[in-house]
Each structure stands twice: as structure tokens, then as C-alpha cells.
Amino acid sequence: MFELSPRAGLAPQTTPCAPHEQVSQNPNAATHRSFKERAFDFPFVERRHSMISVPGAEALCLHHDHAHGCTEAFMIRNEFAHVHPAYDGSMHLMLPIECTHELFAKGWGEPHPMAASGMIPKNAVMVFAPRNEGEIGTALKILATSYDFACGKLANPEVIRL
């Protein structure tokens, strides 16, 4: 079951449109580096430049032989998540729709603004940047759920296209 502890404090400020970026509560360089050292350590994941994000964003792409998730488990091709550059520190990823409810309720993220218009599936989310070592574990748990979704280990029980 996907359960998160509440995130401390108010939500950070983010841009209301694409590019969707976090503009406050950004991590320091050491925290961002520490997160990224662990974020790309999933089996069968290739670290690449994101096909759809800002310059410097790094994508988690699942090797095609292991990409068994539904269409909504991926942003584009086999990219299921990407981590924004250090000045931002947040990430975009795909989650099963019931997990998005928990993510939002506990203050760890928000919907991607393009999802409201139906341009992308409504399970595309921004996960706020971990601000310290203590929050890295939660960010990795959320990322692991996206990975399991892309691998086909988690179902998506709702129709999520508008």
C-alpha cells in the first residue's frame, strides 16, 4: 500500500504552466546530488537526457524488455520519470491514480498543469524536491512506486484520460 508521512511546512511555489518548475524551497547542491546518486539505481533503468523536459533534466527510462506498464505509466516512450536540474530539484513522474491522491493529500506534490487541460494523463505529477537527507527517503519511495508502475507491477484502476 502506498502511504506517505505528511510533508512538513507549506507547499513550495511552482510555475503554473510548462515548463512546470519548482521555484521555492529548492534543495542545496549536496542534497540534490545525494538524491540523484540513488534515484537512478533501479534495475533495467537507463539514465538519459529527458525527451520532454528542460535542458539538464535527467530521465529514468526503462529498458523496453521490462516496460510492461500501461500507456499511462510513461510520459513519452519509455521515460517514466525525470529529475529536474539542481536549481529546481523537483521531478515529474507517473503514478497510479490512487497514489496521486495520497501524494497530494500528504503535501508531497501536485498535478502537472497540462493534465488539467487533458493534454497529458491526469496521473502525471510533480514531486517536490527533497529539502534534506530526511526527505530523500520519501522521494525515493515515490519514485520506486513510479518504477513499479512502469514495470507493470501496479495496476491503474481508473480511466485517466479526459
C-alpha positions as CSV (number, residue, x, y, z in Angstrom):
1,M,0.0,0.0,0.0
2,F,1.2,3.5,-0.9
3,E,1.3,5.6,2.3
4,L,3.3,8.7,2.9
5,S,4.0,10.7,6.0
6,P,2.9,14.3,5.8
7,R,5.5,16.7,4.3
8,A,6.5,19.5,6.8
9,G,5.6,23.0,6.0
10,L,3.8,24.8,3.2
11,A,4.0,23.6,-0.4
12,P,6.7,25.3,-2.5
13,Q,5.8,27.8,-5.2
14,T,5.7,26.3,-8.7
15,T,5.1,27.7,-12.2
16,P,1.5,27.4,-13.4
17,C,2.4,26.3,-16.9
18,A,5.0,24.5,-18.9
19,P,7.8,24.4,-18.2
20,H,6.4,23.3,-14.8
21,E,9.2,24.1,-12.3
22,Q,9.6,24.4,-8.5
23,V,10.7,28.0,-7.7
24,S,11.0,27.9,-3.9
25,Q,12.2,25.5,-1.2
26,N,14.8,24.2,-3.7
27,P,17.4,21.8,-2.4
28,N,21.0,22.7,-1.8
29,A,23.6,21.2,-4.2
30,A,24.6,18.5,-1.8
31,T,21.1,17.3,-1.1
32,H,20.2,17.3,-4.8
33,R,23.4,15.3,-5.6
34,S,22.7,12.8,-2.8
35,F,19.2,12.2,-4.1
36,K,20.4,11.7,-7.7
37,E,23.1,9.3,-6.6
38,R,20.3,6.9,-5.5
39,A,17.5,7.9,-7.9
40,F,19.0,6.1,-10.9
41,D,19.8,2.9,-9.2
42,F,16.8,0.8,-10.2
43,P,17.3,-2.4,-12.3
44,F,16.9,-2.0,-16.1
45,V,16.8,1.8,-15.9
46,E,18.8,3.9,-18.2
47,R,19.8,7.4,-17.3
48,R,19.3,9.7,-20.3
49,H,18.6,13.3,-21.1
50,S,14.8,13.8,-20.8
51,M,12.9,13.8,-24.1
52,I,10.3,16.3,-22.8
53,S,11.8,18.4,-20.0
54,V,14.0,21.4,-19.6
55,P,17.7,21.2,-20.6
56,G,19.6,19.4,-17.9
57,A,16.7,17.3,-16.7
58,E,17.7,13.6,-16.5
59,A,15.2,10.9,-17.4
60,L,14.7,7.4,-15.9
61,C,14.0,5.2,-19.0
62,L,13.0,1.6,-18.5
63,H,14.6,-0.8,-20.9
64,H,11.9,-1.9,-23.3
65,D,12.1,-5.6,-22.3
66,H,10.9,-4.6,-18.8
67,A,8.5,-1.8,-19.7
68,H,5.2,-3.7,-19.1
69,G,3.2,-0.9,-17.6
70,C,0.1,0.6,-19.2
71,T,0.4,3.6,-21.5
72,E,-0.3,6.0,-18.6
73,A,2.8,4.7,-16.8
74,F,5.1,6.5,-19.2
75,M,5.5,10.2,-20.1
76,I,6.9,9.5,-23.5
77,R,8.2,6.3,-25.0
78,N,9.9,4.5,-22.1
79,E,10.6,7.6,-19.9
80,F,8.5,7.2,-16.7
81,A,10.2,10.0,-14.6
82,H,12.7,12.8,-14.9
83,V,14.6,14.8,-12.3
84,H,15.0,18.5,-12.9
85,P,18.3,20.3,-12.7
86,A,19.7,21.4,-9.3
87,Y,18.2,25.0,-9.5
88,D,14.8,23.3,-9.3
89,G,15.3,19.8,-7.8
90,S,11.8,18.5,-8.3
91,M,10.8,15.6,-10.5
92,H,7.9,14.7,-12.8
93,L,6.7,11.1,-12.9
94,M,3.7,8.9,-13.5
95,L,1.8,7.2,-10.7
96,P,-1.3,5.0,-10.4
97,I,-4.2,7.4,-10.0
98,E,-5.0,6.2,-6.4
99,C,-1.4,7.0,-5.4
100,T,-1.7,10.6,-6.7
101,H,-4.5,11.2,-4.2
102,E,-2.1,10.2,-1.3
103,L,0.7,12.3,-2.8
104,F,-1.5,15.4,-2.9
105,A,-3.1,14.8,0.5
106,K,0.2,14.5,2.2
107,G,1.7,17.6,0.6
108,W,4.5,15.8,-1.5
109,G,3.4,17.0,-4.9
110,E,0.9,18.5,-7.3
111,P,-0.7,17.7,-10.6
112,H,1.1,18.7,-13.7
113,P,-0.7,21.8,-15.1
114,M,-1.0,20.2,-18.6
115,A,-3.1,17.3,-17.1
116,A,-5.9,19.7,-16.2
117,S,-6.3,20.5,-19.9
118,G,-6.3,16.9,-20.9
119,M,-3.0,17.3,-22.9
120,I,-1.4,14.6,-20.8
121,P,-2.8,11.9,-18.5
122,K,-4.1,13.2,-15.1
123,N,-1.7,10.9,-13.3
124,A,1.3,13.0,-14.4
125,V,2.6,14.7,-11.2
126,M,5.3,16.9,-9.9
127,V,7.0,15.6,-6.8
128,F,8.5,18.4,-4.7
129,A,12.3,18.3,-4.3
130,P,13.7,16.7,-1.1
131,R,15.0,19.6,1.0
132,N,17.2,17.5,3.2
133,E,18.5,14.0,3.8
134,G,15.4,13.0,5.8
135,E,13.1,13.8,2.8
136,I,15.3,11.8,0.3
137,G,13.8,8.5,1.5
138,T,10.3,9.7,0.8
139,A,11.2,11.0,-2.6
140,L,12.8,7.6,-3.4
141,K,9.7,5.7,-2.2
142,I,7.6,7.8,-4.5
143,L,10.0,7.2,-7.4
144,A,10.0,3.4,-6.6
145,T,6.2,3.4,-7.0
146,S,6.5,5.0,-10.4
147,Y,9.1,2.5,-11.3
148,D,6.9,-0.4,-10.3
149,F,4.0,1.1,-12.3
150,A,6.2,1.3,-15.4
151,C,7.3,-2.3,-14.8
152,G,3.7,-3.4,-14.8
153,K,3.7,-4.4,-11.1
154,L,0.9,-1.9,-10.3
155,A,-2.5,-1.5,-11.9
156,N,-4.2,1.7,-12.7
157,P,-7.9,1.0,-11.8
158,E,-9.4,4.3,-13.1
159,V,-9.7,5.5,-16.7
160,I,-7.5,8.5,-16.5
161,R,-7.7,10.2,-19.9
162,L,-10.1,13.1,-20.1
